[in-house]
């Protein structure tokens, strides 16, 4: 499908945002404008519009940096590679895009959850492969027999499936997780498959690491309907797509002491693997209106052999005040974590927090207020910004309000970086479109690229369209 033209005048606003105040490290001073602009050599005035969602289960955009300043982005079942100019790369797939393998003829579905590019330029997509018995309600399959497969699809640099990986480019495994839960009655059905893949990373050695959750049973929670008794897992694959026998004895490490609803993973130097989780029942039982809690989470470091590193944070687990949405590791081994403090149903609707941890798991007290920086608004992604700085991406609105792409840069001390935009904040608009940046990557030159979706503001259901913007920031 050819790219859609943006309706209306494209304008860039660089302005102070009330939704992103409250940095504890330093109070913002007078407004100071500094050069921070969209890159005119990227797309049209710094913006690129991709394909519109047509099918699949991925409604938010995912992205990864590719060798040669290229960017790979995904929405729905379409994966596209963009050249440094913002044009689709004609050497990748059909005109710059490929589709996820269609397994419907086998009665199977793919639920993508992560994308990455390895050092050889091969594109990796992590997904849940579902083929169990299910009952479909309007717009959502409910799973009765939950025994699915963690799956990674690998594409060669030209967009063809890699025949040396798994079976025809698709590697699927259950990682030897505990026996499946099977509902004994429709009332016990779960609205998600298990195991369910929710994260993907490639470590410095080129090994593939996936994270997710798995259900072992159900219980009736404090709210109507069944809740899963669940654990989180981290799995590692070999170059051929098999579970790595040197990792946790069979390819996957598990954590089963809490009801996990989501897991994200990051890899870094010295074979570090860091897992971030969300525990949804805490919020469901104690909504913020009662002042008793919210969706909580935890950060866990996994050792090279697959065991929990007990030296991390004293006992191997650092509990957080909200759900862990994204993790990143710096070159020095510090851990950056984006924590959502908002509503479990609308995790982008309230406050967010950025944590910076020492490799030991201790809070870095030189950052923000004892290792924490509080933000307000729809923040979806973070990335190390070089020289100890932190980049954040999201939207200027919350929930369904019209919005623009938002970039925030924090200094190494956790303050708004006054050398960027207006007190560290840059807004990129797409005319009258409702825009939200879902992911953030840096190309080989360190230029931040925000990847997300746009759609026309409407009370009717409209499908999102992939959108990208590249920014030029002062060093």
Secondary structure by P-SEA (a helix, b strand, c coil): ccccccccbbbbbbccccccccccccccccccccccccccccccccbbbccccccccccbbbbbbccccbbbbbcccbbbbbcccccccccccccccccccccccccbbbbbcccccccccbbbbbbbbbbcbbbbcccbbbbccccccbbbbbbccccccccccccccccccccccccbbbbccccccccccccccccccccccbbbbbbbccccccccccccbbbbbcccbbbbbccccccccccccccbbbbcccccccccccccccbbbbbbbbbcaaaaaccccccccccccbbbbbccccccccccccccccccccccccccccccbbbbbbbbcccccccccbbbbbbbbccccccccccccccbbbbbccccccccccccbbbbbbbcccccccccbbbbbbccccccccccccccbbbbbcccccccccccccccccbbbbbbccccccccbbbbbbbbbbbbbcc
